[in-house]
Amino acid sequence: MISFALTVKRLLSGMWRAFKMKNFQAIFVLVLLMLISGTIFFTTQEGLAPIDALYVCVTTLSTVGHPTFVPQTGLGKGFMMVYIIVGTGLFISMIGHIAYALIKQPEGKRK
């Protein structure tokens, strides 16, 4: 449990440092918009509960995927294809910025 707490602390520290970069702020907002739009779409078009729709969106963007969810409508399938292509790139870019913020040393600690 201590290891998990330390990992979460490090992730939050990296996000805090990453938020100082304008590019990260823009990507973060776009990822949030992707999650909100996907949740609204899957709730209205596919009949999922909002928490289930959000879960599908997060698992899709994180490239894990949801093993049992398949869109039932043609519109849902088309939306999912675009959602995967655009969202995965944004999500990976956001994770890359967080990783860069974790690896980059603060100015005062450089030798």
C-alpha positions as CSV (number, residue, x, y, z in Angstrom):
1,M,0.0,0.0,0.0
2,I,2.9,2.3,0.7
3,S,4.3,1.7,-2.7
4,F,1.0,2.6,-4.3
5,A,0.8,5.8,-2.3
6,L,4.3,6.8,-3.3
7,T,3.5,6.1,-7.0
8,V,0.3,8.3,-6.8
9,K,2.3,11.0,-5.1
10,R,4.9,10.9,-7.9
11,L,2.2,10.9,-10.6
12,L,0.6,14.0,-9.0
13,S,3.9,15.7,-8.7
14,G,4.6,15.0,-12.4
15,M,1.1,16.4,-13.3
16,W,1.8,19.5,-11.2
17,R,5.0,20.1,-13.0
18,A,3.5,19.4,-16.4
19,F,0.6,21.9,-15.8
20,K,3.3,24.6,-16.0
21,M,3.7,23.8,-19.7
22,K,1.2,25.5,-22.0
23,N,1.2,22.5,-24.4
24,F,0.2,20.2,-21.5
25,Q,-2.6,22.4,-20.5
26,A,-4.1,22.4,-24.0
27,I,-3.7,18.6,-24.3
28,F,-5.3,18.1,-20.9
29,V,-8.3,20.2,-21.8
30,L,-8.7,18.3,-25.1
31,V,-8.5,14.9,-23.3
32,L,-11.2,16.1,-20.9
33,L,-13.3,17.2,-23.8
34,M,-12.8,13.8,-25.4
35,L,-14.0,12.0,-22.3
36,I,-17.0,14.3,-21.9
37,S,-18.1,14.1,-25.5
38,G,-17.6,10.3,-25.6
39,T,-19.5,9.8,-22.4
40,I,-22.4,11.9,-23.7
41,F,-22.4,10.1,-27.0
42,F,-22.4,6.6,-25.6
43,T,-25.0,7.5,-23.0
44,T,-27.4,8.9,-25.6
45,Q,-26.7,6.7,-28.7
46,E,-25.7,3.4,-27.2
47,G,-27.9,3.5,-24.0
48,L,-25.1,3.1,-21.5
49,A,-25.2,4.4,-18.0
50,P,-23.0,7.5,-17.6
51,I,-20.5,5.7,-15.4
52,D,-20.3,2.8,-17.9
53,A,-19.9,5.2,-20.8
54,L,-17.1,7.0,-19.0
55,Y,-15.5,3.7,-18.2
56,V,-15.6,2.7,-21.9
57,C,-14.1,6.1,-22.8
58,V,-11.2,5.8,-20.3
59,T,-10.3,2.2,-21.2
60,T,-10.4,3.1,-24.9
61,L,-8.2,6.2,-24.6
62,S,-5.7,4.3,-22.4
63,T,-5.5,1.6,-25.1
64,V,-6.6,-1.1,-22.7
65,G,-10.0,-1.4,-24.3
66,H,-13.3,-2.9,-23.0
67,P,-13.6,-6.6,-23.9
68,T,-17.3,-6.8,-24.0
69,F,-18.4,-3.4,-25.3
70,V,-19.1,-3.2,-29.1
71,P,-21.2,-0.3,-30.4
72,Q,-24.5,-1.5,-31.7
73,T,-25.3,1.3,-34.2
74,G,-23.5,2.3,-37.4
75,L,-23.1,5.8,-36.0
76,G,-21.6,4.3,-32.8
77,K,-19.1,2.3,-34.8
78,G,-18.1,5.3,-36.8
79,F,-17.8,7.5,-33.8
80,M,-15.7,4.8,-32.0
81,M,-13.2,4.6,-34.9
82,V,-12.7,8.4,-34.9
83,Y,-12.6,8.4,-31.1
84,I,-9.9,5.8,-31.0
85,I,-7.7,7.5,-33.6
86,V,-7.9,11.0,-32.2
87,G,-8.2,10.2,-28.5
88,T,-5.4,7.7,-28.3
89,G,-3.0,10.2,-29.8
90,L,-4.1,12.9,-27.3
91,F,-3.9,10.5,-24.3
92,I,-0.4,9.3,-25.2
93,S,0.8,12.8,-25.7
94,M,-0.6,13.8,-22.3
95,I,1.2,10.8,-20.7
96,G,4.4,11.8,-22.5
97,H,4.3,15.3,-21.1
98,I,3.8,13.9,-17.6
99,A,6.8,11.6,-18.1
100,Y,8.9,14.5,-19.4
101,A,7.9,16.5,-16.3
102,L,9.0,13.6,-14.1
103,I,12.3,13.1,-15.8
104,K,13.3,16.7,-16.3
105,Q,15.3,18.0,-13.3
106,P,14.4,21.4,-11.8
107,E,16.8,24.2,-12.7
108,G,18.2,24.4,-9.1
109,K,19.2,20.7,-9.0
110,R,21.3,20.7,-12.2
111,K,25.0,20.3,-11.8
